Amino acid sequence: MEYLKDIKTFIASKHVFCGIDIHFKHWNLCFICDGEVIEKIRIRNEYELLTMKLRRYSQARKISIVYEAGFSGFWLYRRLISDRYDCIVTPPSKIPKLENKVKTDKRDAEKLAFYLSAGLLKAVYVPPASIASDRRVVRRRAQLVKKQTRSQNTTSNTKRSFA
């Protein structure tokens, strides 16, 4: 849904903010410039579609992007940074709460873009890919140790009850 007829002339040499609400099958995007919503759109969760949308805003002086930390991890952040976009990942606990309890994906994306433009969002530390892979190994080991302990406790409890 486009709100302006000629986006390119409106955003020329201005700062554009993009909020992304990420879900498993789709992403909701909201673009804001000078406090006005330029465009709200829903796309499939494909990086190529996102970059096509971002290229429409190439006339802008700068494009800043934000999305909420969650299940998807930091791969999107790393791709955007490698493509030279300004991007932050914000923790859900640091997003200011409004009195309005109606929560939709489009509103979440718009809220993220507005808060980013106002400078109200904090960024989380995004570890390098090598550290992230080490953390996955440590988490997996902890899962296996917990499973092994549970299995041993179940086995020892079973032996006692039959003895």
C-alpha positions as CSV (number, residue, x, y, z in Angstrom):
1,M,0.0,0.0,0.0
2,E,1.7,3.2,-1.2
3,Y,0.7,6.5,0.5
4,L,2.6,8.9,-1.8
5,K,2.3,9.2,-5.5
6,D,6.0,10.0,-6.2
7,I,8.1,8.4,-3.5
8,K,11.5,9.1,-5.2
9,T,11.1,12.9,-5.2
10,F,9.7,12.9,-1.6
11,I,12.6,10.9,-0.2
12,A,15.4,12.5,-2.2
13,S,18.3,13.3,0.1
14,K,16.3,12.4,3.2
15,H,16.6,9.8,5.9
16,V,14.2,6.8,5.5
17,F,13.4,4.4,8.4
18,C,12.2,0.9,7.8
19,G,10.6,-1.3,10.5
20,I,10.3,-5.0,9.9
21,D,8.0,-7.3,11.8
22,I,9.4,-10.8,11.1
23,H,7.4,-14.0,11.0
24,F,8.1,-17.5,9.8
25,K,6.4,-17.1,6.4
26,H,6.2,-13.4,5.8
27,W,7.6,-10.0,6.8
28,N,5.7,-6.8,7.3
29,L,7.6,-3.7,6.3
30,C,6.8,0.0,7.1
31,F,8.8,2.8,5.5
32,I,8.7,6.3,7.2
33,C,10.3,9.5,6.2
34,D,9.9,12.9,7.9
35,G,7.4,11.4,10.3
36,E,5.1,10.2,7.5
37,V,4.3,6.7,6.5
38,I,5.4,6.2,3.0
39,E,4.6,2.6,2.5
40,K,3.3,-0.5,4.3
41,I,3.7,-3.8,2.7
42,R,3.8,-7.5,3.4
43,I,6.3,-9.7,1.6
44,R,7.3,-13.4,1.7
45,N,10.3,-14.0,3.9
46,E,12.9,-13.8,1.2
47,Y,15.9,-11.6,1.4
48,E,15.9,-10.9,-2.4
49,L,12.3,-9.4,-2.1
50,L,13.5,-7.2,0.8
51,T,16.4,-5.9,-1.2
52,M,14.2,-5.2,-4.2
53,K,12.0,-3.1,-1.9
54,L,15.0,-1.3,-0.3
55,R,16.3,-0.5,-3.8
56,R,13.2,1.6,-4.4
57,Y,14.5,3.9,-1.7
58,S,18.0,4.3,-3.2
59,Q,17.4,8.0,-3.7
60,A,17.4,8.5,0.0
61,R,20.4,9.9,1.8
62,K,20.3,7.0,4.3
63,I,18.1,4.0,5.0
64,S,18.0,2.7,8.6
65,I,16.4,-0.6,9.3
66,V,15.2,-2.2,12.6
67,Y,13.7,-5.5,13.5
68,E,12.9,-7.3,16.7
69,A,15.2,-10.0,18.1
70,G,13.5,-13.3,18.1
71,F,13.4,-16.8,16.7
72,S,15.0,-15.8,13.4
73,G,18.3,-15.0,14.8
74,F,20.8,-12.5,13.4
75,W,21.2,-13.8,9.8
76,L,19.1,-10.9,8.4
77,Y,21.2,-8.4,10.3
78,R,24.4,-9.9,9.0
79,R,23.2,-9.9,5.4
80,L,21.9,-6.3,5.6
81,I,25.2,-5.1,7.2
82,S,27.2,-6.9,4.5
83,D,25.1,-5.1,1.8
84,R,26.0,-1.8,3.6
85,Y,22.6,-1.0,5.1
86,D,22.3,0.6,8.5
87,C,20.5,-2.0,10.7
88,I,19.9,-2.7,14.3
89,V,18.2,-5.5,16.1
90,T,16.2,-4.5,19.2
91,P,15.1,-6.6,22.1
92,P,11.4,-6.9,22.6
93,S,11.7,-5.9,26.3
94,K,13.2,-2.5,25.3
95,I,10.4,-1.4,23.0
96,P,8.3,1.3,24.6
97,K,4.8,0.1,25.4
98,L,1.7,2.1,24.4
99,E,-1.6,2.2,26.1
100,N,-3.2,0.8,22.9
101,K,-3.5,-2.9,23.4
102,V,-4.4,-3.7,19.8
103,K,-1.4,-5.5,18.4
104,T,-1.1,-6.4,14.7
105,D,1.9,-7.1,12.5
106,K,1.5,-4.0,10.4
107,R,1.2,-1.8,13.5
108,D,4.3,-3.5,15.0
109,A,6.3,-2.7,11.9
110,E,5.0,0.9,11.9
111,K,5.8,1.2,15.6
112,L,9.3,0.0,15.1
113,A,10.0,2.4,12.3
114,F,8.6,5.4,14.3
115,Y,10.6,4.5,17.4
116,L,13.7,4.1,15.3
117,S,13.1,7.6,13.7
118,A,12.7,9.1,17.2
119,G,15.8,7.4,18.5
120,L,14.0,5.4,21.2
121,L,15.3,1.9,20.4
122,K,18.3,0.2,21.9
123,A,20.3,-2.3,19.9
124,V,21.4,-5.7,21.1
125,Y,24.9,-7.0,20.7
126,V,25.1,-9.2,17.6
127,P,27.9,-11.7,18.0
128,P,30.1,-12.6,15.1
129,A,29.0,-15.8,13.2
130,S,32.0,-17.8,14.6
131,I,30.9,-17.0,18.2
132,A,27.3,-17.8,17.4
133,S,28.3,-21.2,16.1
134,D,30.3,-21.9,19.3
135,R,27.2,-20.9,21.4
136,R,25.1,-23.4,19.4
137,V,27.6,-26.1,20.2
138,V,27.6,-25.3,23.9
139,R,23.7,-25.1,24.0
140,R,23.5,-28.5,22.2
141,R,25.9,-30.0,24.7
142,A,23.8,-28.7,27.6
143,Q,20.7,-30.2,26.1
144,L,22.4,-33.6,25.7
145,V,23.7,-33.6,29.2
146,K,20.3,-32.7,30.6
147,K,18.7,-35.5,28.5
148,Q,21.3,-38.0,29.7
149,T,20.7,-37.0,33.3
150,R,17.0,-37.3,32.9
151,S,17.4,-40.8,31.3
152,Q,19.7,-42.0,34.1
153,N,17.3,-40.7,36.8
154,T,14.4,-42.4,35.1
155,T,16.3,-45.7,34.9
156,S,17.5,-45.6,38.5
157,N,13.9,-44.8,39.7
158,T,12.5,-47.7,37.8
159,K,15.1,-50.1,39.3
160,R,14.2,-49.0,42.8
161,S,10.5,-49.4,42.4
162,F,10.9,-53.1,41.2
163,A,13.4,-54.1,43.8
